[in-house]
Amino acid sequence: MTLGGFPLKESAKMVGIALVVFVLFLLAAKAFPDAFPNRVDTWVSRIETFGGGDDGGNYQKNMAQTAIAEGGLTGMGPGRGLHKHFLPQRDSDFIYALIVEEFGMIGGGIVVMMYVWFMLASVRVATRAKDAFGRLVVMGLSFSIAFQAMVNMAVAVGLFPVTGQTLPLVSAGGSSIWMTCMAVGVILAVSRGHGEGLTADKDIDEAMANDLDALEAFGNHD
């Protein structure tokens, strides 16, 4: 909405309303725990675990950070990581920790730079799109993918509490990988449409120039 030119003042109002509703939801969940089972308890436990309240609940986080520490600069080598045998969410939530363990900080940095490159390439596509709709679609989809990747990697290194977000295009998954591939397909479609538009405009300009040359030649002949 901000990229589309929506007033920042109105956006701030909407954010304020959303925060009020969220606080009311949390208060209701705490007052009536039976009305919001499972998920709210999971959220609360993850936040408490992140704050250091329960060492037992920090098992995955501790294992992930140990894997990252043992990876060092160059890693233990492809397939030689040991923590993949102990991490319960080794192929989804904490796959980045295993990447750093086997490929080191160099490999982990390359993964980060790939997502940064993807975001910059998407910005380039958005700036060259033919209309505002294409720009907004590309920026919205690319930002959501890059942001999800950064959240996943932040969880693996212990900067964020566990969120359950997968690493786009890397983690194993069902619906998540389908939606990510569809999003990338839409971005590519906008990019291809921009290229076709440039070709069409160029062809029209060349045709008009040829027509003008033909008319000028006909006038000179008369």
N, C-alpha and C positions, 0 to 999 in steps of 0.2 A: 504493500500500500504506500509505503514511503517512496519507493522508486517510481511508483505511478503518479506521484505528485499529490497524494492525499495530505491535507494540512497536518502538521506535527501536533498542533493543539488538539485536534480531534482525535488523533492517534493516542495522545497522552490520556485523554478522557476514557477511551476504550480500554487502555491498559489499566487505569485506575479501577474501572468497574470490574474488570476481570480479576484483579487482585482482591477486591472486596468479596466477590463471589467465592473465590478460592479460600479465603480465610473463613467465611461462613461454612463452607463445605468441611474444612478441617475441624471446626468447632463442633459441627453436627456429627462428624465421624467419631470424635472423641466422646461426645455426650451419649451417642447411641451406637456403640461398637457393633452390636448385632445387626444393625441395618446396613452396614458396609463391611462385610466380612472379607477376609483374605487379602485383597489388594491393598487396602489402607494399612493393615497390619504389616504387610511387606514393605510398604514405603517407609513407615515409621521405623521398622527394624533396620532397614538399610541406612537411614540417616543416623540412627543411634550407633550402628556398627562403625560408620564412617567417623563418628566423633570419638571412637575408642571405647565405647561402652561395653562391648562384648568381644573378647579375644577369640572365642570360638567361632563367632560369625565372621571374623576377619580371615578365615582360612584361605579363601580364594584370592583375596587381595594380597595376603602375605606370600602365597605361592607365586603369584604373578610378579611381584616385586623382586622375589628371590631369583626367578628366572631371568628377569631383566638385568639384575646385578651380576649374575653368573655369565651372561652373554658378553659383557665387556665391550670392547671396541669392535672387534671383528667377529665375535660369536664362536659357538662351538662347532659350527659346520652344519650343512643341510642334513636333517634327519638324526642328528646326534644329541638333540635336546632331550633332557630327562624329565622335565616337568610336565610334558604332554601326557605322561602316564598317571599324573596325580591331580591335574586341574580338571574339575568336573565340566566346565564350560570351555574346554580348550579349543574347540573349533568354531566358537561363536563369540561370546562376550570377551574372552581373554586371549584371542588368537594373536593379538599384537604382541603380547608378552612372549609368546613362543617364537614369533618372528625375530624379536630382538635377541632372544636366547640363542637362536641358531645362526643368525646373520649379524648380530652385534648392533651397536649403535649406528654403524654405517648403514646397514640394511634398514633399520628402523627409520633413520633420517631420510633414506630414499623413498620409503613408503609415504612419509609425511609430505615430501616434496612432490610426489605424484598427485596427491590430493590438492596441493596448492596449485600445481600446474593445471589440473582439471578445472579448478575454479577460475583461474586466469583465462584459460581457453574459453570457458563458458562466458566470461565477461566480454571477451572479444567477439564471440558469436552474438551476444546480446546487443552490443554497440553497433553491429553491422546488420541487425535485423531490419526488415522492411517496415515493420509497424510496431506500435507500442505493445500490442498483445504478445507478439513473439518475444520482445525484450523481457516482459514481465514473466512469461512462462519459463524462459531460460534461466533468468536470475533466481526465480523461486525454486525451481527444481534443483539447480546446481548448488545453491546455498544450503538447501536441506540435506543434500548428500554430503557435502563437505563438512557441514556442522555436525552431522551424525558421526562422521569419521573422527572428527576432533574429540567429540564426547567419548567415543569408544576408547581412543588412545589415552585420553585423560584419566579414564577409569582404570586402565591397565597400569598406569604409572602412579596411581594413588592420589590424583588431584581432585577427582570427583567421586561421590559415592556410586555404588553399583546401580546402573540404570537399565540394564538389559538390552542396550542398543548394540546391534551387530556392526561389524566393520564392512561398509558397503563394498561389494564386488570382491571381497576377500573371505569373509566368514561364510560358513555353510548355512543354508537356510532354505525355506520354502517360499512363502509369500513375500518375504523381505527381498530376496534376490529377484523375484519376478517384478516387483514394483520398482526396484532400482534399475533393472534393465529397461523397463518401459519408460522410466524418466529419462535415461540416457538416449533412448530411441527418439523421444520427443525433441530433445535438444539437438540431436543430429538432423531431425527432420526440419527444424527451423534453420539450421545451418545450410542444409541442402537447398531449401526454398530460397534462401538469400542468394545463393550462387546462381540458381536458375533465373532469379529476378534480374541479376546483373547481366546475364547472358541475353535475356529477352530485351532489356533496355538497350543493350549495345546493338542488337540486331535491328531494333526499330530505328535507332539513330543512324545506322549505316544505310538502311533502306530509305530513310528520308533524305539523307545526303545524296544518294544515288538518284532519287527522283528530282531533286533540285538541280543536279548536274545535267540530267536529261532535259529538263525544261529549259535550262540556260542554253544548252547546245541547240535545242529546237528553235529558240528565239533568235540565236545568232544565225542559224541557217535561213530563217525567213528574212 
